[in-house]
Amino acid sequence: MRSLRIPAALAALAITATACSGGGGNEEGSGSYPRSETLYTTGTAWGPPVSWNPLMKGQYAPGTIGLAYETLFLYDPNEGEYVPWLAESDEWTAENVHEITLREGITWSDGEPLVAEDVVATLELGQFGSVSYSNIWNFIESAEATDERTVTVTFSENRPQEWMNWVYLNPVLPAHIWADMEETALTDSANEDIVATGPYVYESHTDDRMVWERNDEWWGTEALDLEMQPRYIVDIVNASNEVTMNMINQGDIDLSNNFLPGIDQILNSNPNVTSFYDGPPYMKSANTAWLVPNVTRAPLDDAAFRQALAHSIDMEQIIAGPYTDLVQAASPTGLLPEWDEYIDQELVEQEGFTFDADEAVAILEDAGYMDEDGDGYVETPDGEPIALTLEVPSGWTDWMEAARLIAGHAQAVGINIEAQFPEEDLLSENRNSGEFDLVINNERPMSNTPWTYYDYLFQLPVNEQQTTVNFGRYENEEAWQLVEQLAAVPADDVEGAAEITSQIQEIQLAELPAIPLWYNGLWSQSTNETWTNWPSEQEGAPQSAATFWNGWLEMGAIYTLAEIEPVG
């Protein structure tokens, strides 16, 4: 998503390591990896691998969950279906009771069998507040191993949309390793000695890479008829856009998952470099970028002002400019294309915003925002001057240029906005504490349910620190109650969920607590020098995702490793 800048020494290390023998070797003793058996990836790690702790979301080495640790189910966003993985089957035996049966014969890498108690122990780790999924105990009454392979979860409050989000996204951990740990050990441990069930095991790491080796004893080869093709996966730490582009062009990297300005030129000129689509936007969509207003500050607390701001933004200019057609404009609802069946299209047609500068000016005038002093910018209905800032992190070149354009579009209709570029850490601190006017944010990706999207927009209560959701501090009890109702819809009841999302969208389109801008791409470029049969829109090609981002191996990217084929 961003253009990463790290010390020149590490960038040089990446260049040196990949410049010879098509990708480099193992500096810890086993020599060079056979190029024909090795998949080189980049674009997911932003620093040296230092942790393999699956409880610490966003901090572990790429592949820790998905390659090593596995989940009960996968979720297929193309089909909207849950795919049994460690679980063999499941059944809702009562409205508030979910029974999950594990596959037989799965063992941990230390030889211990996978049993129902492992699932129970993993769930119970969430009773520690520092564990990322502690929220599930707000609605779980009990979790029991009713026999060696059966887990029975009873709910005090039915929230199947939220529960199934946990089921496919969080890995099962071995009870005999994790169950008796103190809370500080759970969160502080780097977990260097990985005991897991997955198709890959830890091989080695250095400051610039993480290396996984295929587990030839993996249970899924027989049970799922899936054979992982690469023997080694070498994930290179991001150095810079220039380094990555060079490695892609030379075939030293097989898969890149970073946003690369200008990659469309390589896709159109180098036949060995491919992406999912042959033409714009080249890649599928992964998440929605919103313009988030701080609604505790005037005039951003006025829905009419937010509507005018939304109408002022020329998304086509942003798409054609900093993104060179690598992204798509978002629906006014912001829901991703895979969630199309949850969008009330008729409502969007009637109430959704579009770029219309004249309409923006008319909305401002009707709401009493006029340029009384003749400086080219409107004042509030009370005659107070308006001067707003739009902040995005310094170095995120695509967002920086988009922010400049958004500010310019707003100025053209009389709204005084200035784009500013603080360091990322400072911006996050100010955003979380509410010390901002406008920011761009995209921190809620594709998932199994639009509930996660609306939970991001409307979650209450608003706290002094908003660290993960509702950064704009928008408070609407009616909308939040609808989101709570959505959480309680059965996981397979699309029609019932769509009835509720329509009601939410009616509030959303009128109030615009956040303004959807564009769909960030599922950044993915692959090369056909060493591996081929990459996912694409072509008939007969795999349709899975080709990315190692957190959460995407569990949404089908693991299949990509079984579907790609060695060249020759």
C-alpha positions in Angstrom: 0.0 0.0 0.0 2.8 2.4 0.8 6.3 3.1 -0.5 8.5 1.7 2.2 11.8 3.4 3.1 14.3 1.5 5.2 18.0 1.9 5.9 20.2 1.7 2.8 22.2 -1.1 4.4 19.2 -3.4 4.4 18.2 -2.4 0.9 21.7 -3.2 -0.3 21.5 -6.6 1.6 18.3 -7.4 -0.3 19.9 -6.5 -3.7 23.1 -8.5 -2.9 21.2 -11.5 -1.6 19.1 -11.8 -4.7 21.5 -10.7 -7.4 23.4 -14.0 -7.5 22.1 -17.4 -8.4 18.5 -16.3 -8.8 17.6 -15.4 -5.2 20.3 -16.2 -2.8 21.1 -19.0 -0.4 20.7 -20.1 3.2 23.3 -18.4 5.4 22.6 -20.8 8.3 24.2 -23.8 6.9 22.4 -25.7 4.2 23.7 -24.0 1.1 21.7 -22.5 -1.8 18.1 -23.4 -2.2 17.4 -25.2 -5.5 15.8 -22.4 -7.6 13.4 -24.8 -9.3 12.0 -25.8 -5.9 12.0 -22.4 -4.2 9.3 -19.7 -4.2 10.7 -16.2 -3.6 8.1 -13.7 -2.3 8.2 -10.1 -1.0 5.8 -7.3 -0.1 4.5 -8.6 3.2 7.3 -8.2 5.8 8.2 -4.6 6.8 11.2 -5.5 9.0 13.4 -8.5 10.0 11.4 -11.5 11.3 11.6 -11.5 15.1 8.4 -13.3 16.2 6.5 -16.4 15.4 3.8 -15.9 18.0 0.4 -16.4 16.4 -1.4 -14.5 19.2 0.4 -11.2 18.3 -1.5 -10.1 15.2 0.6 -8.0 12.9 3.9 -8.8 14.6 4.7 -12.4 13.5 6.7 -13.4 10.5 4.5 -13.9 7.3 3.3 -17.4 7.1 3.2 -18.1 10.8 -0.6 -18.4 10.5 -1.5 -20.3 7.3 1.8 -22.1 6.6 2.6 -23.3 10.1 -0.4 -22.8 12.3 -3.8 -23.7 10.8 -7.5 -22.8 11.4 -10.6 -24.9 11.8 -12.1 -23.7 8.5 -11.0 -21.6 5.6 -13.3 -19.0 4.0 -13.8 -18.8 0.3 -14.7 -15.2 -0.6 -15.4 -16.2 -4.2 -18.1 -18.7 -3.3 -19.0 -17.2 0.1 -18.5 -20.6 1.7 -16.7 -22.0 4.7 -14.2 -24.8 3.9 -13.5 -27.5 6.5 -9.8 -27.6 7.3 -8.6 -28.9 10.7 -12.4 -29.4 11.3 -14.0 -32.3 9.4 -17.5 -31.0 9.9 -19.7 -28.9 12.1 -23.4 -28.7 13.2 -25.5 -26.2 15.0 -27.2 -28.6 17.4 -29.3 -25.8 18.9 -29.7 -22.1 18.2 -26.9 -21.3 20.6 -24.8 -24.5 20.4 -22.1 -25.1 17.8 -20.5 -28.6 17.6 -17.3 -28.9 15.6 -15.7 -32.3 14.8 -12.0 -32.5 14.1 -10.4 -34.6 11.4 -8.9 -37.8 12.6 -5.2 -38.5 12.5 -3.7 -35.0 12.5 -0.6 -34.6 14.7 1.4 -31.6 15.9 5.0 -31.4 14.6 6.3 -32.8 17.9 4.2 -35.9 17.4 1.3 -35.2 19.8 -2.2 -35.7 18.3 -4.5 -32.8 17.6 -7.4 -33.2 19.9 -10.5 -31.2 20.9 -8.8 -30.0 24.1 -6.4 -28.0 21.9 -9.4 -26.0 20.5 -10.8 -25.5 23.9 -7.5 -24.3 25.3 -7.0 -21.9 22.3 -10.4 -20.4 23.0 -9.7 -20.1 26.7 -6.5 -18.1 26.0 -8.9 -15.4 24.9 -10.0 -15.0 28.5 -6.8 -12.9 28.9 -7.5 -9.3 27.9 -4.2 -8.9 26.1 -5.1 -11.7 23.6 -6.5 -10.2 20.4 -9.7 -12.2 20.4 -10.6 -11.7 24.0 -13.9 -10.2 22.8 -15.3 -13.6 22.0 -15.9 -14.2 25.7 -18.4 -11.5 25.7 -20.8 -14.0 24.0 -19.4 -17.5 24.7 -20.8 -19.2 27.8 -18.7 -22.3 27.6 -16.3 -24.4 25.4 -16.0 -28.1 26.1 -14.2 -31.1 24.6 -17.1 -33.5 24.7 -14.9 -36.3 23.3 -11.4 -36.5 21.8 -12.4 -35.0 18.4 -15.6 -33.0 19.3 -15.7 -29.4 20.6 -19.0 -28.0 21.8 -19.3 -24.2 22.1 -22.3 -22.8 23.9 -23.2 -19.1 23.5 -24.8 -16.8 26.0 -25.6 -14.5 23.1 -25.9 -15.6 19.6 -23.4 -13.8 17.3 -22.7 -16.4 14.5 -21.4 -13.8 12.1 -18.8 -12.7 14.6 -18.1 -16.3 15.8 -17.5 -17.6 12.3 -15.0 -14.8 11.8 -13.0 -16.2 14.7 -13.4 -19.8 13.4 -11.7 -19.2 10.0 -9.3 -16.4 11.0 -7.7 -17.7 14.3 -5.4 -20.8 14.4 -5.7 -23.7 16.8 -2.7 -23.9 19.2 -1.4 -27.0 21.0 -2.7 -27.1 24.6 0.4 -29.0 25.8 2.5 -25.9 24.9 0.3 -22.9 25.5 -2.4 -23.8 28.0 -0.4 -23.2 31.1 1.5 -20.1 30.1 1.2 -16.9 32.1 -0.4 -14.0 30.3 2.9 -12.1 30.0 4.5 -15.2 28.4 1.7 -15.5 26.0 2.2 -12.0 24.6 5.9 -11.6 25.1 7.1 -15.0 23.7 8.8 -14.9 20.3 7.8 -18.6 20.0 11.0 -19.6 18.2 10.3 -23.3 18.6 7.2 -23.6 16.6 5.0 -26.7 17.2 2.2 -26.6 14.6 0.2 -28.7 12.1 0.7 -26.9 8.8 2.1 -27.6 5.4 5.4 -25.7 6.1 7.9 -25.7 9.0 10.4 -23.1 10.1 13.7 -23.6 8.2 15.8 -20.4 9.0 15.7 -16.7 9.0 18.1 -13.7 8.6 17.6 -10.0 8.9 16.3 -9.7 5.4 14.3 -12.9 5.0 12.1 -15.7 6.4 12.5 -19.2 5.0 9.9 -22.0 5.3 10.4 -25.6 4.3 7.7 -27.9 3.1 6.4 -30.4 5.6 6.2 -33.7 3.7 4.3 -35.3 6.5 1.5 -32.7 6.3 -1.9 -34.3 6.9 -3.6 -32.3 4.1 -1.7 -34.1 1.3 -3.8 -37.2 1.9 -6.9 -35.8 3.5 -7.4 -32.8 1.1 -5.5 -34.1 -1.9 -3.4 -31.0 -1.9 0.4 -31.1 -2.5 2.3 -28.0 -1.9 4.5 -27.3 -4.9 7.4 -25.2 -3.6 9.8 -27.0 -1.2 11.1 -23.7 0.1 9.4 -20.4 0.5 11.8 -17.5 0.9 10.0 -14.2 1.9 12.3 -11.2 1.4 11.9 -8.1 3.7 10.7 -5.1 1.7 13.6 -2.9 0.7 12.2 -0.2 -1.7 10.0 0.0 -4.7 13.0 0.3 -6.9 14.6 -2.9 -5.6 11.4 -4.8 -5.9 10.7 -3.6 -9.5 14.2 -4.7 -10.5 13.8 -8.1 -8.9 10.5 -8.6 -10.6 11.9 -7.6 -14.0 14.8 -10.0 -13.6 12.7 -12.9 -12.3 14.5 -13.0 -9.0 11.2 -12.6 -7.2 8.3 -14.9 -8.1 5.5 -13.0 -6.2 5.3 -9.4 -5.0 2.5 -8.3 -2.6 3.5 -4.6 -2.3 1.9 -1.5 -4.0 4.3 -0.6 -6.8 3.8 2.7 -8.6 4.3 2.1 -12.3 3.9 -1.7 -12.2 1.3 -1.3 -14.9 4.1 -0.4 -17.3 6.0 -3.6 -16.5 2.7 -5.7 -16.8 2.2 -4.2 -20.2 5.8 -4.6 -21.4 7.2 -7.8 -19.8 5.3 -10.9 -20.8 6.8 -12.9 -17.9 5.1 -10.6 -15.3 1.4 -11.1 -14.7 -1.4 -10.1 -12.4 -5.0 -11.3 -11.9 -6.5 -9.2 -14.7 -5.0 -8.5 -18.0 -6.0 -4.8 -17.9 -6.9 -2.2 -15.3 -7.2 -2.5 -12.3 -5.0 -5.6 -12.8 -5.6 -6.9 -9.3 -8.7 -7.8 -7.2 -9.8 -5.5 -4.4 -8.7 -6.1 -0.8 -10.1 -3.3 1.3 -11.8 0.1 1.2 -9.9 3.4 1.7 -12.1 5.9 3.5 -11.9 9.6 4.1 -12.5 9.7 7.8 -13.8 13.0 9.3 -13.5 13.7 13.1 -17.2 14.3 13.7 -16.4 15.8 17.1 -15.0 18.9 15.3 -17.1 21.6 13.6 -18.0 21.7 10.7 -17.3 18.0 10.3 -20.0 17.3 12.8 -22.6 18.5 10.2 -23.8 15.7 7.9 -24.6 18.3 5.2 -21.0 19.5 5.2 -19.8 15.9 4.9 -22.2 15.4 2.0 -20.8 18.4 0.2 -17.2 17.2 0.8 -18.1 13.8 -0.6 -19.6 15.4 -3.8 -16.4 17.5 -4.3 -14.0 14.5 -4.7 -13.2 13.6 -8.3 -12.3 9.9 -7.8 -11.5 9.4 -11.5 -8.7 11.9 -11.3 -7.2 10.1 -8.3 -7.5 6.7 -10.0 -5.9 7.9 -13.2 -3.3 10.0 -11.4 -1.4 8.5 -8.5 -2.8 5.0 -9.1 -2.5 4.8 -12.9 -5.7 2.8 -13.0 -4.4 0.2 -10.4 -7.5 0.7 -8.2 -11.3 1.0 -8.6 -13.6 3.7 -7.2 -15.5 2.4 -4.2 -19.3 2.0 -4.0 -20.8 4.8 -2.0 -21.5 2.1 0.6 -17.8 1.1 0.6 -18.7 -2.6 0.5 -16.2 -4.6 -1.5 -17.3 -6.3 -4.8 -17.5 -9.7 -3.1 -20.2 -8.2 -0.9 -22.3 -7.0 -3.8 -25.3 -9.1 -2.6 -25.5 -7.1 0.6 -25.7 -3.7 -1.2 -29.2 -2.1 -1.7 -28.5 -1.0 -5.2 -31.8 0.9 -5.5 -31.0 2.9 -2.4 -27.5 3.7 -3.6 -29.0 4.9 -6.9 -31.3 7.3 -5.0 -29.1 8.4 -2.1 -25.5 7.7 -3.0 -23.1 10.5 -3.7 -21.2 11.1 -6.9 -18.6 13.6 -8.0 -20.6 16.8 -8.7 -18.9 20.1 -7.8 -22.1 22.1 -8.5 -24.0 19.9 -6.2 -21.4 20.3 -3.5 -21.7 24.1 -3.8 -25.5 23.9 -3.7 -25.4 21.7 -0.5 -23.0 24.2 1.2 -25.2 27.1 0.3 -28.4 25.4 1.4 -26.8 24.6 4.8 -25.6 28.2 5.3 -22.0 27.8 4.4 -21.1 31.0 2.4 -18.0 32.9 1.4 -18.8 36.2 3.2 -15.3 37.7 3.2 -14.5 36.9 -0.4 -11.3 34.9 0.3 -12.6 32.0 -1.9 -13.5 29.8 1.1 -16.8 29.3 2.9 -17.4 30.2 6.5 -19.7 28.4 8.9 -23.3 29.5 9.2 -22.1 31.5 12.3 -19.5 33.3 10.2 -16.5 31.4 11.6 -13.6 30.7 9.2 -13.0 27.0 8.2 -9.4 25.6 8.0 -9.1 21.9 8.0 -6.2 19.5 7.6 -6.1 16.1 5.8 -3.3 13.9 7.2 -1.7 10.8 5.7 1.6 9.3 6.6 4.8 10.7 5.2 6.3 8.3 2.6 3.0 6.8 1.6 3.4 8.3 -1.9 0.1 7.1 -3.3 -1.9 8.5 -0.4 0.1 11.7 -0.3 -0.8 12.5 -3.9 -4.4 11.4 -3.4 -4.6 13.7 -0.3 -3.3 16.6 -2.3 -5.9 16.0 -5.0 -8.7 15.7 -2.4 -7.7 18.9 -0.8 -7.6 20.6 -4.2 -11.0 19.3 -5.1 -12.4 20.6 -1.8 -10.8 24.0 -2.3 -12.4 24.2 -5.8 -15.9 24.2 -4.1 -14.9 26.6 -1.3 -13.8 24.2 1.5 -10.4 25.1 2.9 -8.4 21.9 3.3 -4.7 21.5 3.5 -2.9 18.1 3.0 -0.2 17.4 5.6 2.2 14.4 5.9 3.3 13.6 9.5 5.3 10.6 10.4 3.2 7.4 10.6 3.6 6.9 14.4 2.6 10.5 15.2 -0.4 10.3 12.8 -1.5 7.0 14.5 -1.2 8.6 17.9 -3.2 11.6 17.0 -5.8 9.6 15.1 -6.3 7.2 18.0 -6.7 10.1 20.5 -9.0 12.1 18.2 -6.5 14.9 17.6 -7.1 15.3 13.8 -9.6 16.8 11.3 -9.5 14.3 8.4 -7.4 11.2 7.7 -7.5 8.4 5.2 -7.8 4.9 6.6 -8.3 1.3 5.2 -7.9 -0.9 8.3 -10.8 -3.3 7.8 -10.1 -5.8 5.0 -12.2 -8.3 3.1 -13.6 -11.0 5.5 -16.3 -13.6 5.8 -19.0 -11.1 6.6 -19.9 -7.4 6.1 -20.5 -7.3 9.9 -16.7 -6.7 10.3 -17.1 -3.6 8.0 -20.0 -2.1 9.8 -18.4 -2.9 13.2 -15.5 -0.7 12.1 -17.7 2.2 11.1 -20.3 2.3 13.9 -18.8 0.5 17.0 -19.9 2.0 20.3 -19.1 3.1 22.9 -16.5 5.7 21.8 -13.5 5.5 24.1 -10.8 8.1 24.9 -8.5 6.0 22.7 -10.0 4.5 19.5 -7.2 2.2 18.4 -8.9 -0.1 15.8 -12.4 1.1 14.9 -14.6 4.2 14.5 -11.7 6.6 14.4 -14.1 9.5 13.5 -15.9 9.0 16.8 -19.3 8.9 15.2 -22.1 8.0 17.6 -25.4 6.6 16.4 -27.2 4.2 18.7 -29.7 3.2 16.0 -26.9 2.2 13.5 -25.0 0.4 16.2 -28.0 -1.6 17.2 -28.5 -2.7 13.6 -24.8 -3.8 13.5 -25.5 -5.8 16.7 -28.5 -7.4 15.0 -26.4 -8.2 12.0 -23.9 -10.1 14.2 -26.8 -12.4 15.3 -27.9 -13.4 11.8 -27.1 -17.1 11.0 -23.8 -17.4 9.0 -25.6 -18.8 5.9 -28.6 -16.4 5.9 -27.5 -13.9 3.2 -31.1 -12.6 2.6 -31.6 -11.9 6.3 -28.2 -10.2 6.5 -29.0 -8.1 3.4 -32.3 -6.8 5.0 -30.2 -5.4 7.9 -27.4 -4.0 5.8 -30.0 -2.1 3.7 -31.2 -0.4 6.9 -27.6 0.4 7.9 -26.9 1.8 4.4 -29.9 4.1 4.7 -28.3 5.7 7.8 -24.8 5.5 6.3 -25.6 7.3 3.0 -27.5 10.0 4.8 -24.9 10.6 7.5 -21.5 9.6 5.8 -19.6 8.9 9.0 -16.8 8.0 6.6 -16.6 8.7 2.9 -15.6 5.6 0.8 -13.0 6.6 -1.8 -11.4 3.6 -3.6 -10.8 -0.1 -3.2 -7.2 -0.8 -2.4 -5.9 -3.5 -4.6 -5.0 -7.0 -3.5 -1.5 -6.1 -4.6 -0.1 -9.1 -6.4 2.4 -9.4 -9.3 3.8 -12.8 -10.3 6.6 -13.9 -12.7 6.6 -16.9 -14.9 10.3 -17.5 -15.0 10.3 -20.3 -12.4 6.7 -20.9 -11.5 3.5 -20.7 -13.6 -0.2 -21.3 -13.5 -0.8 -18.3 -11.3 -4.3 -17.2 -10.4 -5.9 -15.1 -13.1 -9.2 -14.2 -14.8 -8.4 -16.7 -17.6 -10.7 -19.6 -18.0 -9.4 -22.7 -16.2 -6.8 -20.7 -14.2 -6.9 -20.8 -10.3 -9.2 -18.2 -8.8 -7.5 -18.1 -5.3 -5.6 -15.1 -4.0 -1.9 -14.9 -4.6 -0.8 -13.1 -1.5 0.8 -13.7 1.9 -0.9 -10.8 3.7 -2.3 -11.6 7.2 -5.7 -13.4 6.8 -5.4 -14.2 3.1 -3.9 -17.7 3.4 -7.0 -18.5 5.4 -9.1 -17.0 2.6 -7.8 -19.4 0.0 -4.2 -18.2 -0.8 -2.9 -21.5 0.6 -4.4 -23.2 -2.5 -2.2 -21.1 -4.7 0.8 -22.9 -3.3 -0.7 -26.2 -4.5 -1.9 -24.9 -7.8 1.2 -23.2 -9.2 3.5 -25.3 -11.3 7.3 -25.3 -11.8 8.3 -24.1 -15.3 9.9 -27.0 -17.2 
